[in-house]
Amino acid sequence: MSVLVIPSVNGMLLWIQSSIPLKAKQTEQPRKEILEDGVCSKVESLLCDEKYKARKLFTSVFGVGLKTADKWYGQGFRTLEEIKAAKDLKFTKMQKAGFCYYEDINSAVTRPEADAVGQIIENIVKECTPDASLTLTGGFRSVSIEKLEDSCELENLWKNGQAGREESLRSKEEAAKRKKKDA
């Protein structure tokens, strides 16, 4: 059995730097800062940057991507209230829904809520594909049982019981859309 003895932080840094191949020279200083100080000044600076904060806020609205966030920032907007109050801005349907349901979308999902949504989704999926199975996934699955009331995301994964029928739900959904569009 061999034992690695590292006498100091500097020794550890040298060992890490010699053990891990550098992907880019620009990562050397941030890695060194994190190992020595526990933080990286570039990251801390970015987190305090006004443009970063605005982009993060704007993209928290469902339907808003970086391009739109940058456009709004360039137009001088810094808050969601300013954007909602602007009379000359046009929003997509998704952005309108994002503003309308902002609090709901950005609030935590509890386990009972996740189970209720999962049951609704499962019922809908089984109408189209009776042998389908549904598994709820997301952050709440990795949280301890005492903290389940404070989860934040819900995703679902479903599959049907027969190979080759993976498109059955989507095909029926698309057929229904086409039928509605043609009517």
Secondary structure, DSSP 8 states (H G I E B T S, - for coil): -------SHHHHHHHHHHHS--S-GGGHHHHHHHHHHSS-HHHHHHHH-HHHHHHHHHTTSTT--HHHHHHHHHTT--SHHHHHH-SS----HHHHHHHHTHHHHTS---HHHHHHHHHHHHHHHHHH-TT-EEEEESGGGGS-GGGGGG----EEEEE-SSTT-TTHHHHHHHHHHHHHHH-
